[in-house]
Amino acid sequence: MPWRIRNPEYRVSSMRRRMEYDTYTGSSITHRRKNSTMLDMFLKVAGAASIAALLFVVYLVRQVLSKPEGTDRMAFLSKQIQEGAAAFLKREYTWVSGFLAIIVLFFVVLGIVKPDVGLDWRTAVAFLVGSIASASAGVIGMWIATRANARTAHAAEASGTPGALDVAISGGAVMGMSVVGISLLGLVIVYKVFNGNTTIVNGYAMGASLVALFARSGGGIFTKGADMGADLVGKVEAGIPEDDPRNPAVIADNVGDNVGDVAGLGADLLESYVEAIIAPLAIATIMFKANAETTAFVKSFPFFVAAIGIFASIIGVFYVKLFAKNKPQSALMGGTYVSAVLAIIGVFAYTALKGEAFSLQAIGNAEGVAATVYGKFGPAIACVVGIIAGMVVGFVSEYFTSGSFRPVKKLAESCQTGPAIAVTNGTAVGMQSTAFPVIVLALAVVIAAHFAGVYGVAIAALGMLATTGMVVAVDAYGPIADNAGGIAEMAHMDPKVREITDNLDAVGNTTAAIGKGFAIGSAAFAAIGLLSAFMLAANVTEVSISDPHILAGLLIGAMMPFFFSSLLFGAVGRCADTMIQEVRRQFAEIPGLREGQEGVHPDSTTCVTIATAGAIKGMLLPGGLAIVLPLIIGLSPLGSAGLAGMLVGAIATGVMLGIQTANSGGAMDNAKKYIEEGHFGGKGSEAHKAAVVGDTVGDPLKDTVGPSINILIKLMCVIALVLAPLFAG
């Protein structure tokens, strides 16, 4: 007979531990078994959904690679872009791995020095898995995007708009479905291995956020430094067309589209998606303890929403591929709507089956936190509130950035006066665009909390990102179409091919505006959810400006997005300055390059190297600052309360700055495109030159600063949440 059974003292102590566990969770053995059954079920469903997403990725990859690349010249250009993008990512992740190693070591040492805190090697493992998941999704998306560009151009020549859209959306969907498939599968594994210990699981979100910040900021510096160099010297000074093969910076610009707008975008949305799932999990673990069935439901709900969103996104992608025809915008918007509607139906159907477990008695028992819950559909309503709020913010962004509406048309008209007016009015458009989205987000926070408390606010963020697979697919397809246009220009293809790819790119800018709306809105909601979870975990009962510690933290946090943005702006400026000088040098020193003589080619490799070095150097300080500042504030005399104040200040100014920079840049970009369509003198006119200058100012706003700020505020919140046990101690 085993010793544990023979020894009566062990049996008594074992029973005592079992009773203590039941008292803590407020559950009987029967309830715990039901709880365990539901948890096992939602992990299986979420795991199956993530595997389905990855199988869909394999199908899409095979479909894209089955298409012909076109001529040898097209294949050569595509190969150059592939090699440049791969080289950049290799160098970028080599530097990022140094930060990862330091943080892993920090958790391991902390577990040895302070074993009672609960942060140890297990948190380090979860952190590392999240980092790998984020990097993997970006690499996969970039890998297929750099192979879909030439194939999209060839499809445009062979079968027109429907064929080109089919290849481009398939390439974009690889990115989208990789994001949701890899992130959800990794989260399920970490959650299962560590038995749902959210203190450990939160490390997964921290790893994903850290890689995302470096990928987005580094990729943004690369792409905008190259873009500014290519545009200012090529289009303004030399007067040659966009993507002209004589321009040495064109290949670097096309590489930048992939490392910034595909790999960076994928890492960005992956961390948003992960945090949108983890925020309600963290809140549920702390707040819902009075009823085991309620605990099981609120923990399973985010996973089921994610699983439903994956299947809805797969159907949405098929919708676009089936109904593309000659109306790409209708097909893309239709796929987005179909995915959203299916997600809503699925969430309500699941709630109707399992929502009885969501009881009013089980909420409001932690640290005096209270919530008004309207029946079992409270979380489902909060989820839909998030979806609607995201769409409204997206449509407002579209209004202020699309050439179809008055703000951009007026901005294009003002470009006739000169570049100073173009930049001034473009900045004003972005500032004006913050008003309505912020009001919508504020109302959505109140409504979501009204129906499901703080948990509902976090669930609203997940609602916005439930169909991330489809949103990213629509967003990532744009850079593929843009690259296809560049290859068409450099390979001297029929001008009709460039017209098709430009049309797809223009549609991509419109749909991307909606994607940015979802990203900004979800950043606000997810940050609020993570902040609430941190306050509960760190025993911060309220944030009052009458407390000098909180007020000091508030001011520091409000400053952080601006200082962070200045570092990124400076990095883009330095990279662009070096790029401009190199392009000028090549035009001056390589005989026949500017004239386009046969057999004379620019040195594109040097431009790629310049952009890579500038991006790596420029991303390190902002990224490091975002990591260490929450730790410094939390361990300083300001303490947990001061850190909570800092996060509030960063969220408030970060959301405003994120909206303003994204929409200012989008408006200036599309004002340029509106002029290039033939308005106000068209290409080569003084208005066009002014608009190009405005666009070069707006590009780092919308593609470097704006997206990076969204990650910044969430990264600081998730770092605070992960380290909450340390600060509370």
N, C-alpha and C positions, 0 to 999 in steps of 0.2 A: 504493500500500500504506500503511495507517495507520502513524503514527509508532510506536505502542506495539508493533506486530509487527516493524517494521524494526529497532528499537533493541534490541540484545542485552542491554544492561545492565538495561533494564526487564524483559525476559523472565526474567533471572536473579533479580532482586529479587522479581518476582511469584511465581516458583517458591519462593523462600525464605519469603515470607510464607505461601504455601499450606502449606509443610511445618511452619512454626511453628504454624499454626492446627491442623493435624492432630495435632501433638505435644500441644498444650494439651488438646484434646478427647479424646485417646486413640483416635482413629478414623482409619480409612483413607478414601480418597475414596469407595469403594463404600459403606462404612458411613454416611458423611455423606449420600450420596444416599438411602439407606434412611431415615435419620433425617429428612431433609427431606421425603420422601414421607409419612411418618407424621405429621409436624407439619402439613403441608398438609391431610392428611385430617382430623385432629381439629379443625382450625380450620373446615373446611367443614361438618363434622357439627355442631359447636357453633353455628356461624352459622346453619345451617338450623334447628336447634332453637329458637334465639332468635327467628328470623323466624316460625316456627310459633306461638310463644307470642304474638307481637304480632298475628298474624292472628286468633288466638283472642280476643284483647282486642277487636279490631274487631267480631267476631261478637257478643261479649257486650254491648258498648256499644250496638250496634244493637238487640239484643234488649231491653235495659233501657229504652231510649228509646222503644221501640214501645208500652210499657205506658202507660195513662192515669194522669194525676196525681191525678185525683179532682176535688173541688169547687174553685171559685175561691179559697176560703179556704185550702185545703190547698196549692194552687199558690203563693199569696201567702206563706205561711209558709216553704215550701221555698225560695222566691226570697230571702227575708230571710236564711236560713241560707247560701245560696250566696254572696250579696254580702258577708256578714260574713267568711266563710272566705276568699274571694278577696282581700279587703282586707287581712286579716291576713298571708296568705302573701306578698302583694306587699311589704308593709312589712318582713316578716322577711327575705326574700331580698334586699331592698335593702341592709339592714345586713350580711348575710352576705357579699354581694358585695365589701364593703370588705375583709373578712378575706381573701377569695380573691385580691383584687388585690395585697395586701401579700405573700402567699406566692408568687404567680406572679413578682412582682418580685424576691423573695428568690432564687428558683431562677435567674432570668436573670442577676442580678448575680453569684451564686456561680459560675455557669459561666464568666463573664468573669474574675473574680478568681482562681478556683482551677479552671482547666480540667482538671487532672489528676484531680480528685475524681470526675468523671463525672456530676455533677448540674448540669443546665443547662436551656436552653429546652425541651428535649424532655421532661424531667421535669415542667416547668411545663405543657406541653400535656397530658400524661397526667393530671396533677392536675386540670386544668380540665375535661377530658372526664369524669372520675369525679364531679366536683362537679355537672356538668350532668345526668349520668345519674341521680344521686340525687335532685336537685330535680325532674327531669321525672317520675320514677315517683311521687313524692309528689303532684305537681300533678294528674296523670292520675287517681290513686286518689281524691283529694279531690273532683275535678270530677264523677266519676260517683257518688260516695257522696252528695253533696248533691243529686243528681237522682234517686237511687234511693229516698230516704227517703219522700217522699209517695207514690211508686208502690208501695212496699211496704205502706204503710197502706191504700191503695185495694185492693190485691190481697188483703189480709187480710179486708177487708169483702166483696169480690166472690167470692173462692174459698177463703177460710179459710187454714189453716196451710200447705198445700202451695203455694198460689199466692204467699203472702208469702215463704216460704222460697226459692222459685225466684228471685224478684226480688232478695232480699237476698244470696243466695249468688252470683248473677251479678254484682252490684255488688262484692262482696268479691273475687271471682275476677279482676275487672278489675285491682284493686290487686295481687293475688298474681302474676298472669301478667305484669303490667307490670314488676314488680320483677325477675323472673328474665329476662324478654325483653330489657329495656333494659340491665340490668347485664351480661348475658353478651354481648350484641351489642357493647356498648361495649368490653368487655375483649378480645374477639376482634379488633376493629379496631385497638386500641392495640397488642396483641401482634403483629399482622401488620405494621403500619406500622413499628414499631421493632424488628422481627426478633427478638422474644422476649427483648430485653434487660430482665432483671428489675429492674435498678436503675432503669430508666425506668418499667416497668410498675407497680412498687410505688407510684409516685405516683398511679396511678389509684385504688388502695385508699385512699390518704390523702385524696384529694378526696372520695370517697364518705363516708368516716368523718367528716370535718369537717362537711359539710352535715347528716349524720345527727344529730350531736351537737346542733347548733343547732335542727334541726327537732324533735327529740324533747324537748329541754329547754324550748325556747320554747313548743312546742305543749302540753307538760305543764303549764307555769306558767299558760298561758291557760285551759286546760280546767278545771284544779282550782281556780284562783282564782274562775272563774265558778260552778263547781259548789258550792263552799263558800258563796259568797254567796247563791246560789239556795236551798240547803237550809237553812242556819241561820236566815235571815230568813223564808223562805216556810214551810217545814215545821215548824220549831221555834217561832219567835216568832209568826208570823201564823196558823199552823195550817191552811194551805191545802194542797191536794194537790200532789204532784210534777208539774212541767211545767204548772202552772196558768197560763193566759194572763194573769192579773193580775200575775204575778211579772215584774218588769223584767229579771231576770237569766236567764230561761229561754232566750231566743234565744241569748244569749252562751254558755250552757251547751251548747246544741245545736251551735253553731258550734265550740265546743271539742272536742266529740266527734269532729269531722271533722279539725280541724287537729292534734289531739294523737293520737287513736287510729286515724286513717286515714293522713293525710299523714306524721305523725311515725313511725307504725308502719312505713309503707312504706320511708321513708328508713333507719330502724333496721335492718330485715331485709335491705335491699339491701346495706348496708355489711357486715353479717355474712356474707351470701352471697358477696360479692366477696372478702372476706378469707379465707373458707374455701377459695376456689379459689387465691388468690394465695399463701397460706402454704405449701402443699405445693410450689407452683411455685418459690418462693424457696429452699426447702430442697433441692429436686431440683437446681437450678442449681448450688448450692454443693457438695453432697455426691456427686452421681452424675456422675463424670467418666471412670471407667475403662472404660466400655463404652457405645458410641454407641447400641446398641439399647435398653439399659436406660434411658439418658437420655431417649430418645424416648418410651419407655413411661411413665415416671414423670411426664414433662411433659404427656403426652396424657391420662393417667388422670383428673385432675381435670375436664378439659373434657368427657370422655365421661360421667363421673358426673353432671355438671350437665345434659348433654343428655338422658340417660336420665331424670333427675328431672323435667325439663320435660314430657316425654311422659307420664310416670306421673301427674303432677299434673293434666294435661288430662283424662286418663281418670277421675281421682278426682273432679274437678268434675262431669263428666257423670254419674258414679255418684250423687252427691248430688241432682242435678236429676232423675234418672230415678226414684229410690227414696225421694223425700222423704215422700210420703203424709202421715200424721199423726204421724210419729215423727221429728221433726227431729234429736234427739240421735243416734239410731241411724244416720240418714242421714249426718250430719256425721262421726261417728266412723268409720262404714263407709268413707266416701270417704278419710279419713286413712289407715286401715289398708290399703285397696286401693292407694293411692299408694305407701306404704312397702314393701309386699310386691312390687309391680311393680318398684320401684327396686332392691330386693335381687336379684331374679331377673335384671334387666338387667345389674347390675354383675358378677354371677358369670358370666353368659353372655359378656360382653365379655372378662373375665379368662380364661375358658377358651379364647378364640380368640387373645388377644394376650399373655397373662400369662407366656409362656415367656421373654419379654425381661427379666423382673424377676430378675436374677441376684444371688446372694449375693456374688460377687466384686466387684460394682460399688458396694457400700455399705461404709461404714466406713473410707474412705481419706482423709477430710478431718479434719485436726486431731485425730486419734485417736478420732473418734466411731465407735462400734461399734453393731451391732444384730444381733439374732437374727431371721432371716427363714425362715419355714416355707413354702418352695416358692413357686410363682408366685401363689398365692392370698393372699399376705400382705397386700397393700393392700386387697383385697376384704374380707378378714376384719376388718381395722381399720375399714373403712367401715361394716360391719354392726354392729360394736361401738359405733360412734358412734350409729347409728340406735337401737339397743336402749337405750343409756344415756340418750339424749334422751327416749325414751318412758317410761322408769322415773322419771326426774326429773319429767317432766310428770305422771305418775300420782300421785306423791307430792305434788306441788303441788295436784292436784285433791283429794286426800284432806284436806289441811289447809285448803282454801278452799271446798269444796263444801258446800252445806247438806244434802246427803244423808248426811254422815258426822259422827262424834261430835265432833271439835274445834269445828266451827262451831255445832253444836247446843248444846254446853256454853257456848260464848261467848255465844250468844243468850240462854241462861238466865241468865247472869251479868249481862246488861244490866238485869235487874230491880232490881239493886242501885244502879245509877247509871252515869253516863258515865265516871267515873274508873276503875271496875272494868272497864268495857267496853274502854277504851283499854289498861289494864294487861294484861288477859288476851289481848287481840288482839296486843299486842307479844310476849307470851310464846309464843303459837302460832307466830308467824313465826320466833322464835329457835329453837324446838324443831324446826321444819321444815328447818333447815339440816343436821341430822345425817346423815340417810340419803342425801340427794342428794350430799353431799360425799364420803361413802364410796363411792357408786356411781361418781362422777366419778374418784375416785382409782384405783379398780380398773380403770376403763375406760382411763385413761392408761397404766397398767402393762401391761394386756393388748394395747392397740393398739401400744405400743412393742415388746412382746415379738414381735409378728408382723411389724412393718415399721419398727421404729426410730422416730426422731423424725418421719420422714416419715409413719409410720402415725398418730401422734398428730394431725398436721395433717389427715390424710385422715379421721380420725374426726369432726372438726368438720364437714367437708364432708358426711359421711354424715348427720349430724344435720340438715343444711340442704339435702340433696339434693332434697327435696320441698317446698322453700320456697314454691313457687307454691300448693300446696294448704294449707299451714300458714297462710300469710298470708290466703288466701281465707276460711278458717274464722274467723280472728281478726278480719279487717276487716268481716265480715258483721255482727258484734255491734253496732258503733256505728250501722250502718244501721238495724238493728231497733230500737235504742234511740231514734234520731231519729224513726223511724216512730211509736213510742209517744208521743213528745212531740207530734208533729203531730196524732195522733189525739185527744190530750187537749185541745190548744189549739183544734182544729177542732170540738170537741164531737161526735165520732163515737160510734157505738154502743159501749157499754162492752166488748162482746165483742171489738171490734177491739183495744182496749188489752190485754185478756187474752191475745190471740194474740201481740201484739208483745212483751209482757212475758215470755211463755213462751219466745219465740225469743231474747230478750235474756238470760234466765237460762241457756238452753242455751249461748249465746255465752260467758257467763262461765266455764262449765265447760270448754268447748273452748279458750278463751283461756288457761286455766291450763296446759293441755298445751303450747300455743304458747309460753308464757312459759318452761316447762321446757326446751323446745328452745333458746330464745334464750339462757337463762342457761348451759346446758350447752355450747352452741356457743361462747359468749363465752369460757368457760374454755379449751376446746380450741384455739380459734383464737388466743387470746392466747398460749398456751404454744407453739403452732407459730410464731407471729410472733416471740416471744422467742427461740426456738431459732435461727431464721433470722438474727435480729439478732446473736446471740452468734457465730455462724459468720462472718457478714459483717464484724463488728468485731474478730475475733480474740480474743474473750473465751473462754478455754478452760474455765473453771469459775466457779461462784459459791460462794464460801466465806465464811462469816461470820467467819472468822479474819482476813479482810482488812478493815481499818477503813473503807476506801472503800466496799466492798460493804455493810458493816453500816450505814454512814451512809445510803447510798442506800436500803437496805431499810426503815429507819425512816421516811424521807421518803415513800417509796412507800406504806407501810402507812397513813400519815396521810392521803394524798391523797383516797381515796374519802369519808372522813368530812368533810373540809373542803369538798370539792366538794358533798356532800349538804347541808351546812349552808347553802351559798349558795343552792341550789335551794329548800330549805325556807323560807328567809327571803324569797325572791322570791315564793313562793306565798302566804306569810302576808301580805306587804305588799299584794299584788294582791287577796287575799280581803278584807282589812280595808277597802280603798277601795271594793270592790264592795258590801260589807255596808252601809257608810255611805250609798252611793248608793241602794240598794234601800230602806233605811229612809227616806231623804229623800223618795223618790217616793211611798211609802205615806203619809207624813205630809203632803206638800204638794200632791198631785194629788187633788182632791176626787172621791170616788166610786170611786177605783181599787181600794182594798181591798175595798169592798162589791160590786164587779163591776157597776157601773151601765152601762147600754147606751150605747155610743158613747165610753166612756172607755178609753183604751189607754195602756199604759206606754211610757216612752221607752227602748226596747231598744237604740237606736243608741249612746247614751251608755255603756251597760254594755259593749257590744262594744269601744268605744274604750278604756275603762278596762282591760279584759282585754288588749287588744293592746299598749297602752303598758307595762303591767306585765310582760308576757312578753318584750318586746323589751329592756327595761331589765334584767330579771333574768337573761337568758341570756348577756349579753355577757361578764361577768367569768368565770363558770365555763368558758365555751368558750375564752376567751383563755388562761386558766390552763392548760387541758389542752394547748394548742398549744405554749406557750413553755416549760413546765417540763422536758420531755425535752431541749429544745435547751440550756437553761441548765445542767442537770445534766451533759449530755454534753460541753459545752465547759468546764465547771468543773474544778478539780483532781480531782474524783471520777472524771472520765473515763468511758470505756466500761464499765468494771467497775462503777463506782458507778451508772451508768444501768441496767445489767442488774439490780443489786440493787434499785433503785427499782421496776423493772417487776415483779420477783418479789413485792415487798411489796404493790404495788397489785393484782396478780392475786389474792393470797391473801385480803386483806381485802375486795376488791371483789366477789369471787364470793360470799362469806358475806353481805355487806351486800345484794347484789342479790337473793339468795334470801329473806333475812329481810324486806326491805321489800316485795317483791312478795307474799309469802304473808301477812304481817301485814295489808296493805291488802286483799287478797282475802278474808281471813277476816272482817274487820270489815264489808266490803261485803255479803257474803252472809249474815252474821248479821242485818243489817238486813232483807235481803230475806226471810229465814226468818221473822222476826217479822211482816213485812207480809203473809205468807201466812195469818196468823191465830193464830200461836203467841204465848203469853205476853202476851196482851191485844191483839195486832194493831196496826193503824195508830192513831195518836193516843194510845196508852198511854204510861206512863212508861218502860217498857222500850224502846218504839219511839223515843222522844225520845233516850234514852241511846245507842241503836244508831246514830241519825242523827249524833250527835256523834262516835261512834267511827268512823263511815264517813267523815266529813269529815277526820278525822285520817289515816285509812287511804288515802284517795284519792291524796294527793300521794306517799304511800309507794309505791303500786303503779303509778301512772301517770306520775309525774314522776321520782322519785329512782331507783327500781329499774331501769327501762329505760335511763336516762341513764348509770348506773354501768356497765352492760354495754358501752355504746359507749365510755365513758371509758377503760376498761382496754385495749380494742382500739385505740383511736385513739392512745394513748400508745405502744403497742407498734409500730404501723405507722409512726408518725413516727420512732421510733428506728431502725426497719429502713430507711426511706427515707434517713435521714441517716447511716447506718452508715459509708459511705465517708468522710464528713467527719470523724466521730469517730475512725475508725481512722487517718486521716491525721494 
